[in-house]
Amino acid sequence: MTESERAVARRTLLRTAAGITAGTAMVGALAGCSDDGDGSMGAGGDGKGGSSGPKRGGRLRAAFIGGSNETADVIKAANTPIDYVRARVVYDELCVIGPDGGVQMQLAESIEPNTDGTEWTIRVRDGVRFSNGRKVGIDDVLYTLSTQIKQQANTAPLLVDVDIANARRKDSRTAVLPMKRPHGFLDLVFTQGVFVFPEDTKNFEKAPGSGPFLLENHRVGQGALLKRNPDYWSDKGPFLDELELLSIADGEARLNALKAGQVDYAASISLVAGRAERQNGQIQLLTPPKWEWPNFGAMLKRNQAPFKDARVVEALKYAVDREEMVKRVTLGFGELGNDLFGKHLPYYAEDLPQREYDPERAKKLLKDAGAEDLSLTIRTSDYEYGLTEGAVVLADQVKKAGVKIKLDKVPTGDFFADPKVFIGAHFQSANRKPRPLPLDVLFFYGSEALLPFTGLAGGKIDLLVDRVRSAVADERRRSSLSDIQHYLYDEGGDMVWAKAPVLAAATPKVHDVKSLGYPTFPSFRDAYLA
């Protein structure tokens, strides 16, 4: 990828982050919530609703964060949470993230690499039709990929290694995608919101989908009504007759609408509100599986002083009292972080020891580095929960190691505004949403990183990133990801002090709302009302 292409990709990714995460700062953590580990954010068949199994019929009303930038344009599905939720049920993806963080086929029958990852073969399901009656074929998939790349869709940065111009169509359901370089996990890339629409689509606000629901109407800033697709290809669902999505910006207002009986599901509920409603038998409080919990911490630029010295970085990591972070920042309901992303995901390095709080060791490391009187400024904001809260606690903790930290609190509207500033920040608070580990590696590390927050590039890290990128066989994936995590644990600029769950609320009759990788904009494909 050229530097110009990388710049476009970075702007696109930050635009996505600013759009999707805006307003989702409500999440902290929660006690008393179910964590059934199967990707379902709702009660199961034996939950509060007392249901013995899925029921057909009814309208489920769900409230999400929307806004003036809402759109039905499938290319811009990541604009707001409510847009993404709608896209997930109107359109099919080739595959999605499964309950355990792996890959689960959806529109695709199979997605397979050759032995060295230089080509991937996609085969779509037979008998699937768009809502306009046209049969879904491989030409639609190729057109979707080409269009998203050309239009710089939110997914485009993930598709940079796909040589779409030289794709080879084998038959109406199958094509071979050559890669610009070996790539070991294109299937994971396709889980990141690649919604398939018909070949030659021009009006992307009215593009037919092949998903379980049909868009009946949509009003910007208000919401959308969707009806069950009677010709949906799956014999399992959908179970609902109608899904109504309502745009309600304020978290407290969403919860009040739920309590007043105006909605059945309220996304993105605050910790304080959740704790207050914990004993309310008329509400179920929902959390996703632990691997989907956000990571609270900070990012340090390893290619800038004083963080060029690994001893300074290591000292700060030992100066963090993670137990206290869990108590004060997640109010006791999160879990310890260990300076790595991907905890509870496949290939996470479980063998690495938990980083302990040791201010005396931190002092010695700083003395050895000639940085006894270290004074730092951390860029932070109230943009999302945990940014400022964590920075305040950190500044208090590091005093015992002789470090002074000043807070540069940026207005919420400016935090993502300038990509150069956000990506180039010297020392910055972080609240990072998890994605499959190989994608995190390509996003954040090495000379070609799309979002090089810690500035690690060149030499060994580039070799480690290349090994991850090209790993096709599971054994090689496992070893390459283990190697890079061990390196990042020792040399990386990421501080992760805690993980904490996202929270939603629903009436007891709501079942099987599934996050499938995205707790703030879950899937209602299998949802039903008991």
C-alpha positions in Angstrom: 0.0 0.0 0.0 1.3 3.4 -0.8 1.5 6.2 1.8 -1.3 8.0 0.1 -3.5 4.9 0.3 -2.6 4.4 3.9 -3.6 8.0 4.7 -7.0 7.5 3.1 -7.3 4.2 5.0 -6.5 5.9 8.3 -9.0 8.7 7.7 -11.6 6.1 6.9 -10.9 4.1 10.0 -11.0 7.1 12.3 -14.2 8.3 10.6 -15.6 4.9 11.4 -14.4 5.1 15.0 -15.8 8.6 15.5 -19.2 7.6 13.9 -19.8 4.3 15.6 -18.3 5.0 19.1 -19.8 8.5 19.4 -22.2 8.4 22.3 -21.2 4.9 23.4 -19.2 6.1 26.3 -22.0 5.0 28.7 -20.3 1.7 29.2 -18.4 0.9 32.3 -19.3 -2.4 33.9 -22.0 -4.2 35.8 -22.6 -6.7 38.5 -25.4 -9.2 38.3 -25.5 -9.5 34.5 -25.5 -12.7 32.7 -22.4 -13.7 30.7 -23.5 -16.9 29.1 -20.5 -17.0 26.8 -22.5 -17.9 23.7 -22.6 -14.5 22.1 -26.2 -13.9 23.2 -26.8 -10.7 25.0 -30.3 -11.8 26.0 -31.7 -14.4 28.3 -31.8 -17.9 26.8 -34.7 -20.2 26.4 -34.8 -20.8 30.1 -34.2 -17.2 31.1 -36.6 -14.7 32.8 -39.2 -15.1 30.1 -39.7 -18.7 31.0 -39.7 -19.7 27.3 -39.1 -23.2 26.3 -37.9 -22.2 22.8 -38.2 -19.5 20.1 -41.6 -18.1 19.4 -42.7 -16.7 16.1 -44.5 -13.3 15.6 -44.6 -9.9 17.3 -42.8 -6.6 17.0 -39.7 -6.0 18.9 -38.9 -2.3 19.5 -35.3 -1.5 20.2 -33.7 1.9 21.0 -30.2 2.8 19.8 -27.9 5.8 19.4 -28.6 7.6 16.1 -28.2 11.2 14.9 -28.4 13.6 12.1 -25.8 11.6 10.1 -28.0 8.5 9.9 -28.4 7.0 6.5 -29.9 3.9 4.8 -26.8 3.9 2.5 -25.3 0.4 2.9 -21.8 1.8 2.0 -22.0 4.0 5.1 -23.5 1.5 7.5 -20.9 2.4 10.2 -22.2 6.0 10.5 -24.1 5.3 13.7 -25.0 2.2 15.8 -28.7 2.3 14.6 -27.5 2.2 11.0 -25.3 -0.7 11.6 -28.0 -2.7 13.5 -30.3 -2.1 10.5 -27.7 -3.2 8.0 -27.0 -6.4 9.9 -30.6 -7.6 9.4 -31.4 -6.2 5.9 -28.2 -7.5 4.3 -26.1 -10.7 4.6 -22.4 -10.8 5.2 -20.2 -13.5 3.7 -19.4 -14.6 7.3 -19.6 -13.2 10.8 -17.8 -13.4 14.1 -19.0 -16.4 16.0 -19.7 -16.6 19.8 -16.1 -17.5 20.6 -14.5 -14.9 18.3 -14.0 -17.3 15.4 -15.5 -17.3 12.0 -19.1 -18.4 11.3 -20.3 -18.7 7.7 -23.4 -16.7 6.7 -23.9 -15.9 2.9 -20.8 -17.9 2.1 -20.8 -21.6 1.9 -17.0 -21.7 2.2 -14.1 -19.3 2.2 -10.8 -21.2 1.8 -7.2 -20.1 1.2 -4.6 -22.0 -0.9 -1.6 -23.4 1.0 0.3 -20.2 1.0 -2.4 -17.6 1.3 -1.8 -16.1 -2.1 -5.3 -17.0 -3.3 -8.7 -17.3 -1.6 -11.7 -19.2 -3.0 -15.2 -18.0 -2.1 -18.3 -20.0 -2.7 -21.7 -18.6 -1.9 -24.8 -20.5 -0.8 -27.2 -21.8 -3.4 -30.8 -20.7 -3.5 -30.4 -17.3 -1.8 -32.3 -14.4 -3.3 -32.3 -10.6 -2.9 -35.5 -9.0 -1.9 -36.1 -8.0 -5.5 -36.2 -11.7 -6.5 -32.8 -11.8 -8.1 -30.7 -14.8 -7.2 -27.5 -14.0 -5.3 -24.3 -15.1 -7.1 -20.6 -14.6 -7.0 -20.8 -11.6 -9.3 -22.7 -9.7 -6.6 -19.9 -10.5 -4.1 -17.2 -9.3 -6.5 -19.2 -6.1 -7.3 -19.7 -5.5 -3.6 -16.0 -5.8 -2.8 -15.0 -3.7 -5.8 -17.5 -1.0 -5.0 -16.5 -0.8 -1.3 -12.8 -0.4 -2.3 -13.5 2.2 -4.9 -15.9 4.2 -2.7 -13.5 4.1 0.3 -16.2 2.5 2.4 -15.5 1.8 6.1 -14.4 -1.7 5.2 -12.0 -0.6 2.4 -8.9 -0.4 4.6 -9.3 -4.1 5.4 -9.4 -5.0 1.8 -6.2 -3.5 0.7 -4.5 -6.8 0.0 -7.3 -8.1 -2.2 -6.3 -7.9 -5.9 -10.0 -7.5 -7.0 -9.1 -6.4 -10.5 -7.7 -9.9 -11.2 -10.4 -12.0 -9.5 -11.3 -15.1 -11.4 -14.9 -16.2 -11.7 -15.1 -20.0 -11.8 -18.9 -20.4 -12.0 -22.0 -18.5 -10.8 -21.3 -19.2 -7.2 -17.5 -19.4 -7.0 -14.6 -17.1 -7.5 -10.9 -17.0 -6.7 -9.5 -13.9 -5.2 -5.7 -13.4 -5.7 -3.9 -11.5 -3.0 -1.3 -8.8 -3.5 0.8 -10.6 -0.9 0.2 -13.8 1.2 -2.7 -13.3 3.5 -3.7 -15.9 6.1 -7.0 -14.6 7.4 -9.2 -13.0 4.7 -12.1 -14.9 6.3 -11.7 -12.7 9.4 -11.6 -9.6 7.3 -15.0 -10.5 5.9 -16.5 -10.5 9.4 -16.0 -6.8 9.7 -19.2 -5.5 8.0 -18.9 -6.4 4.4 -22.6 -6.3 3.5 -23.4 -7.9 0.1 -25.6 -6.0 -2.4 -26.6 -6.8 -6.1 -24.3 -6.3 -9.0 -24.7 -2.9 -10.7 -26.4 -1.3 -7.7 -26.2 2.5 -8.1 -28.6 3.8 -5.4 -27.0 2.4 -2.2 -29.8 3.8 0.0 -32.2 1.5 -1.7 -30.0 -1.5 -2.4 -31.9 -4.8 -2.1 -30.6 -7.1 0.6 -30.8 -10.9 1.2 -31.2 -10.6 4.9 -34.0 -11.7 7.2 -35.8 -8.4 7.3 -37.0 -5.9 4.7 -36.8 -2.1 5.2 -40.4 -0.8 5.3 -39.5 2.8 6.1 -36.7 4.9 7.4 -36.7 8.4 8.9 -33.4 10.1 9.7 -33.2 10.9 13.4 -36.3 8.9 14.2 -35.7 5.3 13.2 -36.8 2.5 10.9 -39.5 -0.2 10.6 -38.4 -3.5 9.3 -40.7 -6.5 8.4 -39.9 -10.2 8.2 -38.6 -11.3 4.8 -40.9 -14.2 3.9 -38.4 -15.6 1.4 -35.4 -15.6 3.7 -33.1 -18.5 2.9 -32.7 -19.9 6.4 -35.3 -22.3 7.7 -34.6 -21.2 11.2 -35.7 -17.6 11.2 -36.4 -14.8 11.5 -38.8 -15.3 14.3 -40.1 -11.7 14.6 -42.7 -10.3 12.3 -41.4 -6.8 12.7 -38.4 -5.1 14.1 -38.7 -1.4 15.0 -35.5 0.6 15.6 -35.9 3.9 17.4 -33.3 6.6 17.4 -32.8 7.9 21.0 -29.5 9.7 21.6 -29.6 9.9 25.4 -28.9 6.8 27.5 -31.2 7.8 30.3 -34.0 8.5 27.9 -33.5 5.0 26.3 -33.8 3.4 29.7 -36.8 5.5 30.6 -38.5 4.5 27.4 -37.9 0.8 28.3 -39.3 1.3 31.8 -42.4 3.1 30.4 -43.1 0.2 28.0 -42.3 2.3 24.9 -39.4 0.0 23.8 -38.5 -3.6 24.6 -34.7 -3.2 24.3 -32.4 -0.3 25.2 -28.8 -0.3 24.0 -25.9 1.3 25.8 -27.1 1.8 29.3 -24.9 3.5 31.9 -23.2 1.8 34.8 -25.0 4.0 37.3 -28.4 3.3 35.8 -27.7 -0.4 35.5 -26.7 -0.7 39.1 -29.9 1.1 40.1 -32.0 -1.3 38.1 -30.1 -4.4 39.1 -32.9 -5.7 41.4 -35.7 -4.6 39.1 -37.5 -7.9 38.1 -39.1 -6.1 35.1 -35.7 -5.6 33.4 -33.0 -7.9 32.4 -29.5 -6.4 32.3 -27.4 -7.8 29.5 -23.6 -8.2 28.9 -21.8 -9.8 26.0 -19.1 -12.5 26.3 -15.9 -11.3 28.0 -13.8 -11.3 24.8 -16.0 -8.4 23.5 -15.4 -6.2 26.6 -13.5 -2.9 25.8 -9.9 -2.5 27.0 -9.1 0.4 29.2 -5.6 1.8 29.2 -3.1 4.1 27.5 -0.8 4.2 24.4 2.8 5.3 24.5 4.8 6.3 21.4 7.8 4.0 21.4 9.6 6.0 18.7 9.6 9.2 20.8 11.5 10.1 23.9 11.3 9.2 26.7 9.5 6.0 25.5 12.3 5.1 23.1 13.9 3.6 26.3 12.1 0.3 27.0 12.9 0.7 30.7 10.7 3.8 30.9 7.8 2.0 29.3 8.3 -1.0 31.6 8.5 1.3 34.6 5.1 2.8 33.8 3.6 -0.6 33.4 4.8 -1.6 36.9 3.6 1.7 38.3 -0.1 0.8 37.5 -2.1 -0.8 40.2 -4.5 -2.8 38.1 -6.5 -4.0 41.1 -7.2 -0.5 42.0 -8.1 0.4 38.4 -10.7 -2.4 38.4 -12.1 -1.0 41.7 -12.1 2.7 40.8 -12.5 2.8 37.1 -14.8 -0.2 36.5 -16.2 0.1 40.0 -15.1 -3.4 40.8 -17.1 -5.1 38.0 -14.4 -5.4 35.3 -11.3 -7.6 35.3 -7.5 -7.1 35.2 -5.8 -6.2 32.0 -2.3 -7.4 31.1 -0.9 -4.9 28.6 -2.2 -6.9 25.6 -5.4 -6.9 23.6 -7.5 -9.9 22.8 -8.0 -11.5 26.2 -10.4 -14.4 25.9 -10.0 -14.6 22.1 -8.5 -17.4 20.1 -4.7 -17.3 20.1 -4.4 -15.1 23.1 -1.1 -15.7 25.0 -2.4 -17.1 28.2 1.1 -18.2 29.3 2.3 -14.6 30.0 2.4 -13.7 33.7 0.0 -11.1 35.0 1.8 -7.8 35.4 2.0 -6.9 39.1 1.9 -3.5 40.8 5.5 -2.8 41.9 6.3 0.9 42.3 9.8 0.2 43.8 10.7 -1.8 40.7 9.4 1.1 38.6 11.6 3.5 40.5 14.7 1.4 39.8 13.9 1.0 36.1 13.5 4.8 35.9 16.8 5.4 37.7 18.6 3.0 35.4 17.2 4.9 32.5 18.2 8.3 33.9 14.6 9.3 34.2 14.1 9.6 38.0 12.2 12.9 37.7 9.9 11.8 34.9 7.1 14.3 34.1 4.5 13.4 31.4 1.3 14.8 29.9 -1.4 12.4 28.8 -3.9 13.3 26.2 -7.4 12.3 27.3 -11.1 13.3 27.0 -14.6 12.6 28.1 -15.4 11.2 24.6 -15.8 7.7 26.0 -16.1 6.3 29.5 -12.8 5.3 31.0 -10.5 7.7 29.2 -10.4 10.5 31.7 -11.4 8.3 34.6 -8.4 6.0 34.0 -6.0 8.9 33.4 -7.0 10.5 36.8 -6.3 7.2 38.7 -3.1 6.6 36.8 -1.8 10.1 37.6 -2.4 9.4 41.3 -0.8 5.9 41.2 2.4 6.8 39.5 3.3 9.3 42.2 4.6 6.4 44.3 7.1 5.7 41.5 8.2 9.3 41.5 6.4 10.1 38.2 4.3 13.2 37.6 1.5 13.0 35.0 -0.5 16.1 33.9 -3.9 15.7 32.1 -4.4 17.4 28.7 -8.2 17.0 28.6 -9.4 17.5 25.0 -13.0 18.5 24.2 -15.1 15.6 23.1 -15.6 17.1 19.6 -11.8 17.4 19.1 -10.6 14.0 20.3 -10.9 12.3 16.9 -11.1 15.5 14.8 -7.5 15.5 13.4 -6.2 12.1 12.5 -2.6 13.3 12.6 -3.0 14.4 16.2 -5.0 11.4 17.3 -2.6 8.8 15.7 0.5 10.8 16.5 -0.3 11.5 20.2 2.8 11.0 22.4 0.9 9.6 25.4 -2.8 9.0 25.2 -5.7 7.4 27.0 -7.4 4.5 25.3 -10.7 2.6 25.4 -10.2 0.1 22.6 -12.9 -2.3 21.3 -11.7 -5.8 20.6 -11.5 -7.4 17.2 -9.9 -10.8 16.2 -6.2 -10.7 17.1 -4.7 -11.0 13.6 -6.7 -7.9 12.5 -5.4 -6.0 15.6 -1.9 -6.9 14.6 -2.2 -5.4 11.1 -4.1 -2.4 12.3 -1.7 -1.3 15.0 1.9 -2.6 14.5 4.7 -2.5 12.0 5.8 -0.1 9.2 2.5 -0.5 7.3 0.2 -0.2 10.3 -3.0 1.6 9.5 -3.2 3.1 13.0 0.3 3.1 14.4 -0.6 4.4 17.8 2.5 3.2 19.6 4.9 3.8 16.7 6.4 0.3 16.7 7.9 -0.2 13.2 10.9 -1.7 11.5 13.2 -4.5 12.4 11.8 -7.4 14.5 8.2 -6.1 14.7 7.9 -5.9 10.9 9.1 -9.5 10.6 6.6 -10.6 13.3 3.7 -8.8 11.6 4.6 -10.4 8.3 4.6 -13.8 9.9 1.1 -13.2 11.3 -0.2 -11.8 8.0 0.9 -14.8 6.0 0.0 -17.5 8.5 -2.5 -19.9 6.9 -2.3 -23.1 8.8 -3.7 -23.0 12.4 -0.4 -24.1 13.9 1.5 -21.3 12.2 -1.2 -18.8 13.2 -0.9 -19.9 16.8 2.9 -19.7 16.9 3.1 -16.4 15.0 0.5 -14.7 17.2 2.2 -16.1 20.3 5.6 -14.7 19.2 4.3 -11.2 18.5 2.3 -11.1 21.8 5.4 -12.1 23.8 7.3 -9.3 22.0 4.6 -6.7 22.6 4.4 -7.7 26.3 8.1 -6.9 26.7 8.6 -4.1 24.1 5.1 -2.8 23.2 3.7 0.7 24.0 0.2 -0.5 25.0 -0.9 -0.3 28.6 -4.0 -2.3 29.3 -5.0 -2.1 32.9 -8.6 -3.4 32.8 -11.4 -4.8 30.7 -15.1 -4.1 31.5 -18.4 -5.1 29.9 -20.8 -3.2 27.7 -24.4 -3.0 29.1 -27.8 -3.1 27.5 -31.3 -3.6 29.0 -34.5 -5.3 27.9 -37.8 -6.6 29.1 -37.9 -10.2 30.3 -39.7 -11.3 27.1 -36.7 -10.4 24.8 -34.5 -13.4 23.9 -31.4 -14.2 21.7 -30.2 -10.7 20.8 -26.6 -11.6 19.8 -23.6 -9.3 19.8 -21.5 -11.5 17.3 -18.6 -9.2 17.8 -20.4 -5.8 18.2 -22.1 -5.4 21.6 -23.1 -1.8 20.9 -24.9 -2.7 17.7 -26.0 -6.4 18.0 -27.8 -8.7 15.7 -31.5 -9.4 15.9 -31.6 -12.2 13.4 -32.4 -14.8 16.0 -34.3 -12.6 18.4 -37.8 -13.5 19.6 -40.4 -12.4 22.1 -41.5 -14.9 24.7 
